[in-house]
Amino acid sequence: MNTSLPEPSDAAKAASAALVLCIAAEIRAGDGWISFARYMELALYSPGLGYYSGGSEKFGEAGDFVTAPELTPLFGHALAVQVAQVMRASVPELLETGAGSGHLAADLLIALDALGCPVQRYRILELSGELAARQRAMIAARAPQFWAKVEWLDSLPDQISGCVVGNELLDAMPNHAVVWRDEGLMECGIALNDSGAFILSERPAGEGLQQAARELPVVATYRSEIALTARAWTAELGRRLKQGALLLIDYGLPRHEYYHPQRNGGTIRCHYRHRTHDQPFWYPGLSDITAHVDFTAIAEAGHGVGLDVLGYTSQAAFLMNCGIADLLVQRKDDVDAATAARAGGAVNLLLSPNEMGELFKVIALGKGLREPLVGFSRGDRLHAL
């Protein structure tokens, strides 16, 4: 038991206990083992019990972490500059995948209209009914004039044109945990001990993981992850994209840094009440479970289905290219001193190399776009992929 974490409520503990029973039942119904990727999927997305499908507060000060849109609307207003360029070159439609609290959707709707590039249709792909309800409430409160343009989906549309935005989405996709050993690649999974508690257990990796591992610069013994789900998701989006671009923002690294010898141990982390821990079995369903993104793999997945890799850079460079500094100056002119100070502090977090500015990256994959994207006009790191 991790005593350094805040004690969950009795209701939260009961929900976690119910999820544990469901996961244990699946382990027993199989052959006594499930992959870590499957465990992560169940812990995050089990209907009504998983972290993202349950009813707990997740975003903002009352939740477990703060994303960029919760820090300041200037993030969405800067991102809108890039979205507008993509929509003008393709179709004035936007698909946001995993819209979180709905803050970003509201900010983009407002900012795009102010830029003279209003969306004709704003679709939100959201698998969590609980989060979709929060998004509806947020948009109704902050951008009610655009309500008729917003549509919620529970699966990818057959064809996509315009701009696709995914902010902090890839890191929450199930990851396969693996260990390179002298005898070969092993996949980490979950089994039950004699008392029925979850324990880590290894098995020889299957062919899909073996094939992906051959591309990686790893020498045994080494522990990390391979994100097959994120690769498959990117490829599927790419197959459906007719014209436009995917803008994916997340914390991660190019492959040679992700699998650096000194990063032995992997990047899987859990988040609970603004604390980070490394115990994914601690009250399953109450903590977010994430892993860094291998952006080289995302670029390869898109390129493999015919997408152009249009840019890759740090969040700081991307936001500066999109004019966030000018937006901050305008903001300070329009509000009182206290509000201006808060905005300045939030932008500093977004840009600081010691905070989100360097940890987070932005990658753009597209089809049918000829004009260079403004968000990557300076500081593009395509060469690093």
N, C-alpha and C positions, 0 to 999 in steps of 0.2 A: 504494500500500500504506500502511495506517495503522499507523505504527510506535509510536503511543502506546497501542495496545491490546495485551494479553497475547498472546504467540504461541500459536496453537492447537497441539495435539498432531499428530503425523503421521497418526494415525487420523482425527482430526477433519478435517484437510485433505483426506484421501482421500475422506471422505464428502461434503464440500463439492464436490470436483471431480466426483464422480459426479452430484451434483444439477445442477451447471453444465451437464454434458453433456445431461441430460434437458431442462432449460429451453431450451438452445440448439437441441436437436432440435425442440422445439415451435415455436420461432420460425421455424426453417427450413421446417417442414412447413406453416406457414401462408403468409402473404405477407411474411415478414420482420419481423414486429412483433407484440408482445403488449402489452396494457394493463398499467400498473403494478399495477392491482388483480389481474390474473392472475398477474403476477410475484410479488406478495406472497402470493397463495394458494399458489403452487408452493413458494416459499421456506419457508413456514411449515408446510404440510400435505401435501407430497408423501409418499406412503407409504414409510416406512422411512428417508427422507432429509431431510424437512422439519424445521424447528426443533421443532415440537411432536410430530412423529411419530417423530423419531429417539431415540437413547438417551442423550443428554447430560443432565446434571443441570441443571435450570432454576430451581428455587425454593430460597430460603434462602441461607445464607452460602456454600455450595459451588456455587451456581448463578450465574445472571446478574442476578437481582433478588429482592427480598423482598416478598411481598404481605402484606396485613394479617393473615390467619390464621396466617402463619408468625411474625409478631412476637409475638403473644400470643393465647391462647384466649379472652381477654376480648372480643375483637372478635366472635367467634362467639356468645358468651354474651349480649352486648348485642343482636346481630342477632336472636337467638332470641326476644327479647321481642316484636319486631315480627312475626316469622314466626308465633308462637303466636297473636297477635291475628287475623291473617289466617286461620289454619287454624280457629280457633274460630268464625269467621264464615262459613266455607265448608266445607271438607273437610280432615281431618287428614292431608293428603298433601303432600309436598314434592318438587319437581323442581329439581335444581341443574344448570345448564347450564355445562359446562366446569369441572370440580371441581378442576383443578390438582393439587396434591400430596395432596389428601384431608384436609388439616387442618381445613378449614371443615366438611366433612361430619361428621367425628368430633365436633367441638365442638358442632355443632347437634344432633346426635343425643343427646348427653349433656345439653346445656342444656335442650332441649325436654322431655325426660323429667323433669328436676329441676323444671321449671315446671309439671308436672302436665298437660302437653299433648304426650304422646308421639306421634310420627308412626306412622300405620298402614303407610305405604309411603313410602320415600325412594328416588326414582329419580334417577340420574345420567346425563345425556346427555354422552357423551364420545366424540369421534371418533378420539382417539389410543389405540391399543391399549397403547402403552407407558405412558401416563399412567394409563389404567384399571388396569393392573397395580399401579402405585404406590398408587393410591387403595385398591385392595383390601387391600394390605399395611398401609396406614396405619389403615384402619378395623378390620382384624383385630387390630392391635396395641393401638389406643387405645380402641375401642368394640366389643369382640367380642360383648357382650351384645345388640347391635342388628343383628348381621350378617344375620339372616334377613329383616330389613325392607328391605334395600338391594338395588336392582336396577339394572343398567347397561343403557343404551340406546345405539344408534348412529343413531337418527333420532327426530324428534319424534313423540310419541304423537298419535293422531287427535284425542283430546279430553283436556283438562287441567282439573283443578279443584284448589283448594288454593293453595299458594304456590309461585311460581317465583323462584329466586334466581340471579342472574348477577353474580359478583364478578370484575371485571377481565376481562370477556369481550368487550365491544363494541370495545374499543381494538385487539384483535387480529384483527378482521374485515377482509377485504380492502377497501382504500380506493382510489377512483379519484383519481389526482393530475391536477389541471387547472390551466390558465393562462388567465386572461382577457387577451386581447390586443385591440388596436384593431380587428383584422379579425374578431374573434369568439372563442368559447370553444374552446380546444384541449385535447385530452386527452394526457397524458404517458404514454409507453409505452417499451418496451425493444426495441431492435434490436441488430444485431451489426455491429461495424466490420470492416475488411478482415482483421484478425488474429483475428476470432472473439470478441472481448471485448464485454461488454455496454455499450451506450451508451443514453443517454436520447434519445428521439425523439418529436416531437409530431405529432398528426394532428387534424383537425377533430373535435370531440366529436359523438357520436351524439345522437339525439333524447332518449333518457332523461336523459342528463346535461344537455342543453340545457334541458329542461323543469325539472329540479331547480334549475338555476342561475338561472332567472328569479325564484326566490323569495329570492335571496340579495342582501344589501346590498353589492355589490362594484362597484368601478370599475376598469377596466383601467389599467395593467397590474398584475395581481395573481395570486399563486400560492398555491394551497391544495388542499384535498381535498373530495370529495363522497362521503359514505358510503352509497352505494345498497344495499350488502349489509346493513348494520345496520338500515336502514329496512325492507327487505324481511323480515328476520328478525323484527323487532318486530311487523310487521303479521301475519306468519304465526302467531306465538305468540298474538297477539290474536284471530285467527280461531278458534283451537283452544281458547281459554280459555272455559270455561262459567261458572265462578264462582271468584273468588279474586283474586289480585294478582300482578303481576310486580314484583320488587324488584331494580333494576339499579344497581350500584355501580361507578363508574369515574372516571377523570380526564377532565375535559372542561369545557365552557362552554355557556352559552346562545348562540344564533345571533349576536346583535349583538356579543358579545364574541369569539366564534370567528372571525368574518370582519371584525374590527376593522381599519381601515387600517394600524395599526402592527404587525399580525400577518401582514404580507405575507411569504410564504415557506413557509407551511404548518406543520403540526405533526408530520409523519412523523419518527420517531426510531427508532434501533436501540439494543439493550441487549445488552452482552456483558461478563460477569464484573464486574457492578456498575459498568460504565462506559457512558455514553451517547455515541453517535456518530451521524453523519448520512450514513453510507456504506452503503446497502442492498446494494451489489454486493460488499462486503467479505466474502469467504468465505460465500457464500449458504448458508443452513441452520444456521449457527452462532450468528447473532444473532437475537434477537426483533425484529420490526418492528411498530411500533405507531403509532397516530394518536389525537389527542384525540377525544372524542365531542361531536358537536353534539346537545346534549340537546333543543333545540327540535325538531329533525328526529325524534328518538325519540318525543317527545310527540305530534307530528303524525301519525306513523305509527300509533301506538296509537289515538289519537282517531279516525283515519280508518276504523278497523275496529270502532268501537263501544266502545272502552275509555274509562273515566273517568281523567283525570289526577289522581291522588289526593294527590300531593305531590312537591316538588322542593326539595332543600336541600343544604347542605354535609355532608360526612361528619362533621365535628365536631358540628354541631347534631343530626344524626340519632343519633349514638351517645350524646350527652348526654341527649337525649330518651328514649333506651332504657335509661338508667340505668347507663352505664359507670362513672361516678364512684363510685356505691355499690358496684358490683361490684369496683372496685379496692380500696376500703376493706375489703371482706370478704376479698379475696385477701390483703391485707397481714396480716390477723388470722390467716390459716390457714397461712402459710408463714414460712420463715426470712427474716432481714433481706436477704440477698443476692438471694433470689428475689423478694422484695417490691420491691427497688430495680429489678430488671430489668423487672418488670411496670409499675412507674411510668414508666420510661423508654419502654417500648413504647407505653403509652397516650398519653404526651406526643407521640410521633411521629404517632399516629393523629389527635390533636386539634389539634396546633399549626397555626396559619394559615401558617406558613413551611414546613411539611412536608406531610403528607397531609390535614390537617384542612380546608383550603380548596381545594386542588387537586382532591381527589376529591369527587364529588357523588353523591347518591342520588335516584333517581326511582322513583315507584310508579305503576303503571298497573293498573287493576282493573275488575272487572265484578261487579255484584251485592253490593257492600259498602256499607253505609250509615253505619257508625260511622267518625268521623275516625281516621286512623291515628296511633298514639302517636309514631312516629318523626318526625312532621312537626308536632307540637303547638306547637313554638316555632321560629321562624326559617324558616318555609316561604317559598320564593322562587318560587312559581308565577307571580307577577306578572312575574318576570324573563324567563320563557320567551317 
